[in-house]
Amino acid sequence: MKVLNPVQCQSEKHLTQLASVGQIAAGIAHEVRNPLTAVKGFLQLLEHESNPEYINIAQLELENALTTLNDLLQVSKPDQEDEEPQSFLLAVELESILNLFQDKIYDIEVNTSYYDTTTAIYGKKNQFKKAFFNLIKNALESMSESGALSISHFAEGNEVVVCIEDTGVGIPKEKLSLLGTPFFSTKELGTGMGLTQVFSVVYQHGGRINVESEENKGTKFTLRIPVRNIPKSRGVKKLDLTYEETSSIKEYFLANKEIFEKRLLEEAINVKDKIDEIHRIGNINLLSNAHKLVLLIVDEREHELISFAKQEGIAWAKYSITIAFKLEWIQAIRRTVWDFLYNFDLNKNNDHSSEFYFTLEKNINRQFDQFLNSFFIQYTKYKDELLDTQRKLLVNLSVPIIPISQDISIIPLIGSIDSFRANTIEDKLITEIGNSHFQTLILDLSGAVVMEVEVIEHLIRIINGISMMGCKTVITGLRPEIVKLVINSGISFEHVAEFKGTLQFALSDYIMENKI
């Protein structure tokens, strides 16, 4: 009689529960998903002919329904169920997954501690990648604006241990035992499927999970994965593909388009969940673009490849889509292409020389690298131009010159004024006076905070300079703090400018003077 320890009992109970839920889920999902998908398609067709507001609401609700149904299917039959186990390094995967969240961790302190990084585990890598993606995503979402995320990796005995800890909202003690149960979630709009997948993957690989949490202090997940003997792997997989003796490589890829997509989605497991979001944000069709990229490479149309990469670079930069997703997606395409080329050569039964394979590898990978280089160069160029435009806008906003008549302009300075801003004021004023030739500048300092003595001295030099161009300066709204600083430092504005108590007084005097 087989005796199970408490951990094995917990794993067996969890997997049995999932199997029961899965049988129900599969039936529901298959019955409902197809008509929902059809309705979604018709709504997309009607979008150009009817009121888009109502159609957008309907599409959003359909997307939510389809997402729930896909989650149900994941319980009954995960996408990576047929994935072959392999040896891989968890520390490497954790680093790459963390890169996918660069747009979400600006205000989050991230601490990583990786030891025993050469200790490999054996299992279904893509399932683990999705599990850790879900854990890190949950941790970041539990911290609304700021906080700390800590990830550690080390070997202990015959296990690899990974700890993911956050300083988020925490989980009530009475709900800890329900974690990993389908449709139980501590999030308002959550389905609980992410943690269900995490628990399932760990248990299916003979691992253990421990969760510690305290409300308003944070949560810590500790995963222990056993290190097992690793069988040798060829690194390639024989696929059931359509093949004809006379087919070219291009025809071969076109004939197996659907299988290519399926294999690609298996390789890019964490990008898969972002496909619809990326299409919605930037109108970027990842799957269609993947096919286009592959055909350009196998046809060796390098000039079109570069142009395509530049278009992609602009699109991703324009909509600020996380660049790490693009990199993972392209590398997944590269791996899938090599799987297909292996099977193509296998079917042909060619006895090629080593030189042939090295030449093919160099040519294919060179084109992938060329695509990535062109993509990143264009992405960076667009971002740099955007930053330059924003910088110029900020400069204009920081030194607003407002003409109120042909002869009078106002500069209302608000906030801190440092040396950099004083230089900006100097450049803009001298340029504007040279172009517009106004004769009176009203410098309003009522919104300016305390300035350093060096800045005040710089302003005096600016006033002296513009007086040489025939422009008189009127200073208004001097704050008491600035006046005290001027008195104590021995600086004098007395002979370089005229003073008014408020901007309103200055405007009344000078507008009336112009009218007279």
C-alpha positions as CSV (number, residue, x, y, z in Angstrom):
1,M,0.0,0.0,0.0
2,K,1.4,3.4,-1.0
3,V,1.6,6.0,1.8
4,L,1.7,9.6,0.9
5,N,3.3,12.3,3.0
6,P,1.3,15.5,3.7
7,V,2.9,17.4,0.8
8,Q,2.0,14.7,-1.6
9,C,-1.5,14.5,-0.2
10,Q,-1.9,18.3,-0.8
11,S,-0.6,18.0,-4.4
12,E,-2.8,15.0,-5.2
13,K,-5.9,16.7,-3.7
14,H,-5.2,19.9,-5.7
15,L,-4.7,18.0,-9.0
16,T,-7.8,15.9,-8.4
17,Q,-9.9,19.1,-7.8
18,L,-8.5,20.6,-11.0
19,A,-9.4,17.5,-13.0
20,S,-13.0,17.7,-11.8
21,V,-13.2,21.4,-12.5
22,G,-11.5,20.8,-15.9
23,Q,-14.1,18.3,-17.0
24,I,-16.9,20.8,-16.4
25,A,-14.8,23.7,-17.8
26,A,-14.0,22.0,-21.0
27,G,-17.7,21.4,-21.8
28,I,-18.8,24.9,-21.0
29,A,-15.9,26.5,-22.9
30,H,-16.3,24.6,-26.1
31,E,-20.1,25.2,-26.2
32,V,-19.9,28.9,-25.6
33,R,-16.6,30.1,-27.1
34,N,-17.4,29.4,-30.8
35,P,-20.6,31.5,-30.9
36,L,-18.9,34.3,-28.9
37,T,-16.1,34.4,-31.4
38,A,-18.5,34.6,-34.3
39,V,-20.4,37.5,-32.7
40,K,-17.0,39.3,-32.1
41,G,-16.2,38.9,-35.8
42,F,-19.5,40.4,-36.9
43,L,-19.1,43.3,-34.5
44,Q,-15.8,44.1,-36.1
45,L,-17.4,44.2,-39.5
46,L,-20.2,46.4,-38.3
47,E,-17.8,48.8,-36.5
48,H,-17.3,50.8,-39.7
49,E,-21.1,51.2,-40.4
50,S,-22.7,51.7,-37.0
51,N,-22.3,53.7,-33.8
52,P,-18.7,52.7,-32.8
53,E,-19.3,53.6,-29.1
54,Y,-21.9,50.8,-28.5
55,I,-19.9,48.4,-30.7
56,N,-16.8,49.0,-28.7
57,I,-18.6,48.3,-25.4
58,A,-20.0,45.1,-26.9
59,Q,-16.5,44.0,-28.1
60,L,-15.0,44.7,-24.7
61,E,-17.6,42.6,-23.0
62,L,-17.0,39.8,-25.5
63,E,-13.3,40.0,-24.9
64,N,-13.9,39.6,-21.2
65,A,-16.1,36.6,-21.9
66,L,-13.6,35.0,-24.2
67,T,-10.8,35.5,-21.7
68,T,-12.8,33.8,-19.0
69,L,-13.5,30.9,-21.4
70,N,-9.9,30.6,-22.4
71,D,-9.0,30.5,-18.7
72,L,-11.5,27.6,-18.2
73,L,-9.9,25.7,-21.1
74,Q,-6.5,26.2,-19.4
75,V,-7.8,24.3,-16.4
76,S,-9.0,21.4,-18.6
77,K,-6.1,21.4,-21.1
78,P,-3.1,23.8,-20.7
79,D,-1.6,25.1,-24.0
80,Q,1.7,23.5,-23.0
81,E,0.3,20.1,-22.1
82,D,2.2,18.4,-24.9
83,E,5.4,20.4,-24.3
84,E,8.5,18.3,-24.0
85,P,10.4,18.6,-20.7
86,Q,13.9,20.0,-20.9
87,S,16.8,21.2,-18.8
88,F,16.9,24.9,-18.1
89,L,18.1,27.5,-15.6
90,L,15.4,29.1,-13.5
91,A,17.6,32.1,-12.6
92,V,18.0,33.0,-16.3
93,E,14.2,32.7,-16.9
94,L,13.5,34.9,-13.9
95,E,15.8,37.6,-15.3
96,S,14.1,37.5,-18.7
97,I,10.6,37.6,-17.2
98,L,11.4,40.5,-15.0
99,N,12.5,42.5,-18.1
100,L,8.9,42.2,-19.4
101,F,7.7,44.4,-16.5
102,Q,10.1,47.4,-17.1
103,D,7.2,49.7,-17.7
104,K,5.6,48.8,-14.4
105,I,8.6,49.1,-12.0
106,Y,9.6,52.7,-12.1
107,D,8.3,53.4,-8.6
108,I,8.9,49.9,-7.3
109,E,12.2,48.9,-5.6
110,V,13.4,45.6,-7.1
111,N,15.9,43.5,-5.2
112,T,17.3,40.3,-6.7
113,S,19.5,37.7,-5.1
114,Y,20.6,34.9,-7.3
115,Y,22.9,32.1,-6.1
116,D,23.6,28.6,-7.5
117,T,22.6,29.9,-10.9
118,T,24.1,26.9,-12.8
119,T,21.9,24.5,-11.0
120,A,19.4,23.4,-13.6
121,I,15.9,21.9,-13.2
122,Y,14.2,19.5,-15.6
123,G,10.6,20.1,-16.7
124,K,8.3,22.0,-19.0
125,K,10.1,25.4,-19.3
126,N,7.2,27.3,-20.9
127,Q,4.8,26.2,-18.1
128,F,7.3,27.4,-15.5
129,K,7.8,30.7,-17.4
130,K,4.1,31.4,-17.4
131,A,3.9,30.5,-13.7
132,F,6.6,32.9,-12.6
133,F,5.2,35.6,-14.9
134,N,1.8,35.2,-13.0
135,L,3.6,35.4,-9.6
136,I,5.6,38.6,-10.5
137,K,2.5,40.2,-12.1
138,N,0.4,39.5,-9.0
139,A,3.2,40.9,-6.8
140,L,3.5,44.1,-8.8
141,E,-0.3,44.6,-8.9
142,S,-0.5,44.2,-5.1
143,M,1.5,47.4,-4.8
144,S,-0.5,50.4,-6.0
145,E,2.1,53.1,-6.4
146,S,5.3,52.2,-4.6
147,G,6.8,49.3,-2.7
148,A,9.5,46.6,-2.9
149,L,9.7,43.4,-4.9
150,S,12.3,40.9,-3.8
151,I,13.3,37.8,-5.8
152,S,15.8,35.2,-4.6
153,H,17.1,32.0,-6.1
154,F,19.3,29.4,-4.5
155,A,19.9,25.6,-4.2
156,E,19.1,23.8,-1.0
157,G,19.7,20.0,-0.8
158,N,18.3,18.5,-3.9
159,E,15.9,21.4,-4.6
160,V,16.1,24.8,-6.3
161,V,14.3,27.4,-4.1
162,V,12.7,30.6,-5.5
163,C,11.2,33.2,-3.2
164,I,9.1,36.1,-4.6
165,E,8.2,38.6,-1.9
166,D,6.3,41.9,-2.2
167,T,5.2,44.7,0.2
168,G,1.7,44.9,-1.1
169,V,-1.8,44.7,0.4
170,G,-1.3,41.1,1.6
171,I,-3.9,38.3,1.9
172,P,-6.2,37.6,4.9
173,K,-5.1,34.5,6.9
174,E,-8.5,32.8,6.5
175,K,-8.1,33.0,2.7
176,L,-4.6,31.6,2.3
177,S,-5.7,28.0,2.2
178,L,-8.0,28.9,-0.8
179,L,-5.1,30.1,-3.0
180,G,-4.7,28.1,-6.2
181,T,-8.4,27.2,-6.3
182,P,-10.0,28.0,-9.6
183,F,-12.1,31.2,-9.6
184,F,-10.9,32.3,-6.2
185,S,-9.1,35.6,-6.2
186,T,-8.3,38.4,-3.8
187,K,-8.5,40.9,-6.7
188,E,-11.8,42.6,-7.5
189,L,-11.7,41.6,-11.1
190,G,-9.5,38.5,-10.8
191,T,-10.4,35.0,-11.8
192,G,-7.8,33.1,-9.8
193,M,-6.7,31.2,-12.9
194,G,-3.1,32.7,-12.7
195,L,-2.4,31.1,-9.3
196,T,-4.3,28.0,-10.2
197,Q,-1.7,27.6,-13.1
198,V,1.2,28.3,-10.7
199,F,0.1,25.6,-8.1
200,S,-0.6,23.1,-10.9
201,V,2.8,23.5,-12.5
202,V,4.7,23.2,-9.3
203,Y,2.8,20.2,-8.1
204,Q,3.0,18.4,-11.5
205,H,6.8,18.7,-11.3
206,G,6.9,17.3,-7.8
207,G,7.5,20.7,-6.2
208,R,6.2,22.5,-3.1
209,I,4.7,25.9,-2.5
210,N,4.6,27.9,0.8
211,V,2.7,31.2,1.1
212,E,3.2,33.7,3.9
213,S,1.2,36.8,4.0
214,E,0.1,39.6,6.3
215,E,-2.5,42.2,5.4
216,N,-1.1,45.6,4.5
217,K,2.5,44.3,4.9
218,G,3.0,41.9,2.0
219,T,3.1,38.4,0.7
220,K,5.9,35.9,0.2
221,F,5.7,32.8,-2.2
222,T,8.4,30.2,-1.7
223,L,8.6,27.6,-4.4
224,R,10.8,24.4,-4.0
225,I,11.5,22.6,-7.3
226,P,13.3,19.2,-7.1
227,V,16.5,18.8,-9.1
228,R,16.3,15.6,-11.1
229,N,18.6,13.6,-13.4
230,I,18.5,15.2,-16.8
231,P,18.3,13.0,-19.9
232,K,20.1,14.2,-22.9
233,S,18.1,16.2,-25.4
234,R,18.7,16.9,-29.1
235,G,17.3,20.4,-28.7
236,V,15.1,20.0,-31.8
237,K,11.7,18.4,-32.3
238,K,10.2,16.4,-35.1
239,L,6.9,18.0,-36.2
240,D,4.0,16.6,-38.1
241,L,4.2,19.1,-41.1
242,T,2.8,19.2,-44.6
243,Y,5.7,18.5,-47.0
244,E,6.1,17.9,-50.8
245,E,9.3,16.9,-52.4
246,T,9.2,19.8,-54.9
247,S,8.3,22.5,-52.3
248,S,10.6,25.4,-51.8
249,I,11.2,26.6,-48.3
250,K,8.8,29.5,-48.8
251,E,6.0,27.2,-50.0
252,Y,6.8,24.9,-47.1
253,F,6.3,27.7,-44.6
254,L,3.1,28.8,-46.3
255,A,1.7,25.3,-46.3
256,N,2.3,25.0,-42.6
257,K,1.2,28.4,-41.5
258,E,-1.3,27.3,-38.8
259,I,1.2,24.8,-37.3
260,F,3.9,27.6,-37.3
261,E,1.6,29.9,-35.3
262,K,0.8,27.2,-32.8
263,R,4.5,26.3,-32.4
264,L,5.4,30.0,-32.1
265,L,2.8,30.7,-29.4
266,E,4.2,27.7,-27.4
267,E,7.7,29.3,-27.6
268,A,6.6,32.8,-26.7
269,I,4.3,31.9,-23.8
270,N,4.4,35.2,-22.0
271,V,3.9,37.3,-25.2
272,K,0.9,35.2,-26.1
273,D,-1.3,36.8,-23.5
274,K,-0.3,40.3,-24.7
275,I,-1.2,39.7,-28.4
276,D,-4.7,41.2,-28.2
277,E,-3.5,44.1,-26.0
278,I,-0.7,45.0,-28.3
279,H,-3.1,44.9,-31.3
280,R,-5.5,47.1,-29.4
281,I,-2.9,49.7,-28.3
282,G,-0.9,50.0,-31.5
283,N,-2.8,48.2,-34.2
284,I,0.1,45.8,-34.4
285,N,-0.8,42.2,-35.5
286,L,2.0,40.1,-34.0
287,L,1.1,36.9,-35.8
288,S,0.7,38.4,-39.2
289,N,3.9,40.3,-38.8
290,A,5.7,37.1,-37.7
291,H,4.7,35.4,-41.0
292,K,5.8,38.5,-43.0
293,L,9.2,38.5,-41.2
294,V,9.8,34.8,-41.9
295,L,9.0,35.1,-45.6
296,L,11.2,38.1,-46.0
297,I,14.1,36.1,-44.4
298,V,13.6,32.9,-46.4
299,D,13.3,35.0,-49.6
300,E,16.4,37.0,-48.6
301,R,14.6,40.3,-49.4
302,E,16.9,42.3,-47.1
303,H,16.0,45.8,-48.2
304,E,12.3,45.1,-47.5
305,L,13.4,43.4,-44.2
306,I,15.1,46.6,-43.1
307,S,12.2,48.8,-44.1
308,F,9.8,46.5,-42.2
309,A,12.0,46.6,-39.1
310,K,12.0,50.5,-39.2
311,Q,8.2,50.5,-39.5
312,E,8.0,48.2,-36.5
313,G,10.4,50.3,-34.5
314,I,8.3,53.4,-35.0
315,A,5.1,51.6,-34.1
316,W,6.5,50.2,-30.9
317,A,8.1,53.5,-29.9
318,K,5.0,55.5,-30.8
319,Y,2.7,53.5,-28.5
320,S,5.4,52.9,-25.8
321,I,4.9,49.1,-25.9
322,T,7.3,47.3,-23.6
323,I,10.4,46.5,-25.7
324,A,11.2,43.3,-23.8
325,F,8.0,41.7,-25.4
326,K,9.4,42.4,-28.9
327,L,12.7,40.9,-28.1
328,E,11.2,37.7,-26.7
329,W,8.8,37.5,-29.6
330,I,11.6,37.8,-32.2
331,Q,13.7,35.2,-30.4
332,A,10.7,32.9,-30.3
333,I,10.2,33.3,-34.1
334,R,13.9,32.5,-34.6
335,R,13.7,29.3,-32.6
336,T,10.5,28.3,-34.4
337,V,12.1,28.9,-37.8
338,W,15.0,26.6,-36.9
339,D,12.5,23.9,-35.8
340,F,10.9,24.1,-39.2
341,L,14.2,24.2,-41.1
342,Y,15.3,21.1,-39.2
343,N,12.1,19.3,-40.2
344,F,12.4,20.5,-43.8
345,D,15.8,19.0,-44.2
346,L,14.7,15.9,-42.4
347,N,12.0,15.3,-44.9
348,K,14.4,15.9,-47.8
349,N,16.8,13.3,-46.5
350,N,19.7,15.5,-47.6
351,D,23.2,14.6,-46.8
352,H,24.6,18.1,-46.5
353,S,28.1,19.0,-45.5
354,S,28.9,20.9,-42.3
355,E,29.7,23.9,-44.5
356,F,26.1,24.0,-45.8
357,Y,24.6,24.1,-42.3
358,F,27.1,26.7,-41.0
359,T,26.4,28.9,-44.1
360,L,22.6,28.5,-43.6
361,E,22.9,29.3,-39.9
362,K,25.0,32.3,-40.6
363,N,22.6,33.6,-43.3
364,I,19.4,33.1,-41.4
365,N,20.7,34.5,-38.1
366,R,22.4,37.4,-39.8
367,Q,19.0,38.5,-41.2
368,F,17.3,38.1,-37.8
369,D,20.1,40.2,-36.3
370,Q,19.7,42.8,-39.1
371,F,16.0,43.0,-38.4
372,L,16.7,43.5,-34.6
373,N,19.4,46.1,-35.3
374,S,17.3,48.2,-37.6
375,F,14.3,47.9,-35.3
376,F,16.2,49.1,-32.2
377,I,17.9,51.9,-34.1
378,Q,14.6,53.2,-35.4
379,Y,13.0,52.7,-32.0
380,T,15.7,54.7,-30.3
381,K,15.7,57.4,-33.0
382,Y,12.0,57.9,-32.6
383,K,12.2,58.0,-28.8
384,D,15.1,60.5,-29.0
385,E,13.2,62.7,-31.3
386,L,10.1,62.5,-29.0
387,L,12.2,63.3,-25.9
388,D,13.8,66.3,-27.8
389,T,10.3,67.6,-28.7
390,Q,9.1,67.2,-25.1
391,R,12.3,68.9,-23.8
392,K,11.7,71.9,-26.1
393,L,8.0,72.0,-24.9
394,L,9.2,72.0,-21.3
395,V,11.6,74.8,-22.0
396,N,8.8,76.9,-23.5
397,L,6.6,76.1,-20.6
398,S,9.3,76.9,-18.1
399,V,10.0,80.3,-19.7
400,P,6.6,81.5,-21.1
401,I,7.0,84.9,-22.9
402,I,3.5,86.3,-23.2
403,P,3.0,89.4,-25.4
404,I,0.2,91.7,-24.3
405,S,0.8,94.4,-26.8
406,Q,3.4,95.2,-29.5
407,D,5.7,96.9,-27.0
408,I,5.0,94.9,-23.7
409,S,5.6,91.2,-22.8
410,I,5.3,89.3,-19.6
411,I,7.3,86.4,-18.1
412,P,5.5,84.8,-15.2
413,L,8.1,82.6,-13.5
414,I,6.7,79.8,-11.3
415,G,8.5,77.3,-9.1
416,S,12.2,76.9,-8.5
417,I,14.8,78.8,-10.7
418,D,18.2,77.2,-10.9
419,S,21.2,77.9,-13.1
420,F,19.9,75.8,-15.9
421,R,16.6,77.6,-16.0
422,A,18.4,81.0,-15.7
423,N,20.4,80.1,-18.8
424,T,17.2,79.2,-20.6
425,I,15.6,82.5,-19.6
426,E,18.7,84.3,-21.0
427,D,18.6,82.5,-24.3
428,K,14.8,82.9,-24.9
429,L,14.7,86.5,-23.8
430,I,17.5,87.7,-25.9
431,T,16.2,85.8,-29.0
432,E,12.7,87.0,-28.5
433,I,13.6,90.7,-28.0
434,G,15.8,90.4,-31.1
435,N,12.9,89.1,-33.1
436,S,9.9,91.0,-31.7
437,H,11.7,94.3,-30.5
438,F,9.3,94.8,-27.6
439,Q,10.5,97.6,-25.2
440,T,9.1,96.6,-21.8
441,L,9.4,93.3,-20.0
442,I,7.3,92.6,-16.9
443,L,9.1,89.9,-14.9
444,D,6.6,88.5,-12.4
445,L,8.2,86.6,-9.6
446,S,5.1,86.1,-7.3
447,G,5.1,82.4,-8.1
448,A,8.9,81.9,-7.8
449,V,10.3,80.1,-4.7
450,V,13.5,81.1,-2.9
451,M,16.5,81.4,-5.4
452,E,20.2,81.0,-4.8
453,V,22.3,84.2,-4.7
454,E,24.1,83.0,-7.9
455,V,20.8,82.8,-9.7
456,I,19.8,86.3,-8.6
457,E,23.1,87.7,-9.8
458,H,22.5,85.9,-13.1
459,L,19.1,87.6,-13.4
460,I,20.7,91.0,-12.8
461,R,23.2,90.3,-15.6
462,I,20.3,89.3,-17.9
463,I,18.4,92.5,-17.1
464,N,21.5,94.5,-17.8
465,G,21.9,92.6,-21.1
466,I,18.4,93.2,-22.4
467,S,18.6,96.9,-21.4
468,M,21.4,97.2,-23.9
469,M,18.8,96.1,-26.5
470,G,16.5,98.9,-25.5
471,C,14.2,96.8,-23.3
472,K,13.2,98.1,-19.8
473,T,12.5,95.6,-17.1
474,V,9.7,95.8,-14.5
475,I,9.8,93.3,-11.6
476,T,6.6,92.4,-9.8
477,G,5.6,90.2,-7.0
478,L,8.9,89.9,-5.2
479,R,8.4,87.5,-2.3
480,P,9.6,88.4,1.2
481,E,12.1,85.6,1.3
482,I,13.8,86.8,-1.9
483,V,13.8,90.4,-0.7
484,K,15.6,89.3,2.6
485,L,18.1,87.3,0.6
486,V,18.9,90.3,-1.6
487,I,19.3,92.5,1.5
488,N,21.6,90.1,3.3
489,S,23.7,89.4,0.3
490,G,24.3,93.0,-0.6
491,I,22.9,92.6,-4.1
492,S,21.1,95.5,-5.6
493,F,18.4,95.6,-8.3
494,E,17.9,99.3,-7.7
495,H,19.5,100.7,-10.9
496,V,18.6,97.9,-13.3
497,A,14.8,97.5,-13.0
498,E,11.6,99.2,-11.9
499,F,9.5,97.5,-9.2
500,K,5.7,97.1,-8.8
501,G,4.0,95.3,-5.9
502,T,1.8,93.1,-8.1
503,L,1.4,92.1,-11.7
504,Q,-2.0,93.8,-11.7
505,F,-0.5,97.2,-10.7
506,A,2.1,96.9,-13.4
507,L,-0.4,96.0,-16.1
508,S,-2.7,98.9,-15.0
509,D,0.1,101.4,-15.1
510,Y,1.6,100.4,-18.4
511,I,-1.6,99.7,-20.3
512,M,-3.0,103.1,-19.3
513,E,0.3,104.7,-20.2
514,N,0.2,103.2,-23.7
515,K,-3.4,104.4,-24.1
516,I,-2.5,107.9,-23.1
